[in-house]
Amino acid sequence: MRLTARFSAHAISALGFVVALTACAISRGPAVDQPGEFTGKIVGPMEFGQPAEGAGLKAYGLELAKPLSLNDKAECGEQTVSVFAVESSDVARFVGKTVVLKATPYCRVSRSGKYHLKDVSVR
């Protein structure tokens, strides 16, 4: 019995540690529909959404170094984002480079049902 109780206590401690590490690995993002700054590597162009169903979008992406958690408490809900679709072709010249974007995250229900960046400028 004692061995089981000790094992369970150690297992629970380890599980708590893993949960804490996971929580630290995902940052809370800025408010949806509010401008913010995002640092990452420009990738793409790539497909977002469901292209086979005619609901896709070809765009450049911003690959974040650390995933962000966003929640509009509406259609997109809570999502963890590691790559944003960037709705600006101005970032094409930065493909493969790390940049800081000033942009507004928003829920793009049509096309992908995911969070995208609009009103983008490179700092």
N, C-alpha and C positions, 0 to 999 in steps of 0.2 A: 504494500500500500504506500509506504513512504517513498519508494522509488518512483511510483506513478505520480504522486503528488509533486515531487521535485521535478520530474520531467515535464509535467504540465505547466508548472510555474516558469520553467526555462523556456518552454515553447511559447507561452503567452508573452514573455518578455521579448523574445526574438521577434515575434509577430508584431508587437508594438513598435519595435525598432524599425522594421521594414516599412510599416505604414508611415512612420515619421519621416523616413528617408524619401518615400514616394511623395509625400506632401511637400517636402522641400524642393523636389525636382520640378514641380509644376508651380509656376507663379500665377498669381491673380493678375489678370490683364486689366487694362484701363476700362472704363465704362464703355459699353457699346454705344455707338452713335456720338461719341465724344472724341475730339482729336487727341492724339498721343504720339509718342515716339517709339519706334520699333527698330531694333537692330538685328540684322541677319544677313544672309548671303542671298543674292538674287540668283534664281535658278529658272530654267525653262527656255522657251515656253513649254507649258505642260497642260494636260487636260484636267479640268475640274468638273465635278458633277457626273451626269449620266449621258455621255455623248451618243451612245447607241440609241437612246430614246429621244434624241433631239433636244435634250436639256443640258448639254454640256457647254463648257466655256473653255476656250484656249486662251491662256494668259501666262504672264510671268509670275513667279512665286517668290515670296520672301521666306526663306528657310530660317527659322529661329534657332538660336543656340540652346534655348531653354523653352520648353512648351509653355503656353499660356492657357489659362482657364477663363473662358468668357461665358456670360449668361445674360441673354436679353429678357429672360423670364417671359418669353413669348414663343414665336415660331421656331427659332433655332434652338432655344433652350440652352442647357449647359453643355459645352463642348470644350475639349482640350485641343488646342491648335498648335501644330508644329510647323506647318507651312500655310501661309496666307496666300490666296490669289490676289495679285496686285492689279487693280483696274487702272493701269496707265502703261502705255507703250514707251513712255519716257525712260523707263528703267532698263530697257533693252541693252543699252550701252554698258550697263554695270553687271551683266551676267558673269557669274563666277567671283564677284567681288563682294566684300562685306560693306554694307552701307547702313546709315541711319535714315529711316524714313519718317517724315511727319505725315500722318495719315489718320483717317477715321475708320475704325472697324465697324462693320455693319452686317446684318443678317441678309444674305441674298437667297431668299426663298426660291425664286425662280432660278433655274440653272443648276444650283448645287445644294441648297439647304444648309450651307455652311457660312462661316464668317469670312468676309473679304475685306480688303482695304480700298477705300476710295479717297478722293481729294488728296492725292499723293504728291509729295515733293521730297526730293533727296536733299539731305543736309550735308 
